[in-house]
Amino acid sequence: MKDYVVGFRIDRESQKVLLIEKQKPEWQKGLYNGIGGKVEAGESPAKAMVREFEEETGMLVEDWEHTVLLFGKKFSVSFFRSFGSVDEAKTTTDEKVLSLFLADFALFPIIPNLAWLIPLQLDNIEWPVIMRDAHVEEADHVNRS
């Protein structure tokens, strides 16, 4: 199973969100997504989120809250949110980092599930929400720790 993390850094006024213009994988090329990547062997999703965010934005952010776990037969994606400054983020890779107004993010070419994932980050519900791909059989399971 491949494990991934995606984080949404939202400013304190809940006006802007940091996204990244993806260059890879090919199916995401040119689309905006949250910031993240693969979880390395022996690494927790929370540690991976801190590492990936720092690698891609130059910002050390450690106050991530796990909000959504999405899983399928061969993958899991842990989504996180954090509130704070978005203005310090820099593009540090070949993928451009930018802050978008929450009211406008859907006007940009985004990964389709961001249309509901980003608004969900603003809710105050019991986290994390656990979701599974519709193609996962009932017998399939996920490590929720």
N, C-alpha and C positions, 0 to 999 in steps of 0.2 A: 504494500500500500504506500502511496506517496502522500506525504503530509505537507500542507502549505499554510501560510499565514497571510492575512491581509488586514491592514490597519487603516482606520480613518481618524486623522488628527483634525479636530474641529476647534475653531477658536472659542474663547471663553464666552463670547456673546452669541454663539451658535449662528453666526452669519456666514462663515467660510469653512471650507473643507479642503484639505490637501489631497491632490490626486497626482498620478504619474501617467505620462503618455507612453504606453507600452510599445516596445520594439520587438519583443519576443515573449512568449511563443508566437508563431506566425498568425494564429487565429485571433490574437489580441492586438496585432500590429496596428498602430494609428488610433487605438481606442484608449480612453482614460479609465484607470482602475485605481483602487486603493493601493497603498504602498505595502509591499511584502515580498514573499518568495518562499523557497523550500525550507522545510525544517530539516536540519542536519541530524545525522545519526547521534543518538544520545542527548539530544537537545530537546527541551520542552517547547511547546508552542509559544509560551510567554517569553522565554529567552530568545527564541527565533525572531519574535516580533521586535524586540528591542534591537537585536543585531541588524536585521534587515532594514529597519527604519533608519538607523544611524548610517548604514552603508549607502543608502539611497538619498538621504537628505542632509547628512552631516550633523543631525541633531540627535543628542542622546535623550531619549524619552523613555522613562521606566514605569510610568503610571498607567499602563494599558489595562483596560477592563475587557475580559472575554465576553463577547455579546452573542455570537452565533457560531454553532458548529454545524457545518454542512458536510455530509458524507455520502459516498457512493461505494460501489464494489471495489474500486481501485484507488480511491482518493479520499482525503478529508481536508477541509479548509476551515481553519479557526479564524474568525473575524474578531477584531478588537476595535475599541474606541479609546480615545484620549482627548481631553480638553486642555487647551493652552495655546501658546503662541504658534502661529503658522508662518509668521513673517521671517523667521530665522532660517527656514528651509532653503537649501541650495540644491541645484542639480549636480550630482556627483558621479553620474554614470551617463551612458548614451541615451537614457530615458529621462525626458524633461519633467521636472516637478513643478507644479503650479497650484496656487490656491484659487478656488472658484467660489463664488457666492452660492450658498445653498439654494437660493431661489432660482439660480440659473444653470445648475450643473446638468440638468436633463437636456439642455439645449446643445450640449457638446456630444461628440461621438463617444459614448460610454459603453462599458461592458453591460449588457442588458440587465443583469440582476442588481446593478447599482441603483436602478430606478426605485427599488423597494428597500435595498439594504441600507442606503444612506439615510432615508427618513426614519427607518427603524432605530438607527443609532441615537436618535433624539428622544426616544421613548424612555420612560422610567418604569421598566418592568423587571421581573426577576430574570436575571441572566445566568447562564447562557440559554438561548433558544437553541434547541437541537432539531435539525431538519435532515431529511434523507432524500436522496435522489429517488424519483418515482420508480426507477428500474431496479432498486435494491429489494431483494426478496426478504420476507419476514424473518427467515432464519439468519440473515446477515446481522452482524453486530458491529459496534464501534467501541473502542476503549475511550471512556468518557473521563478519564482522570487527567 
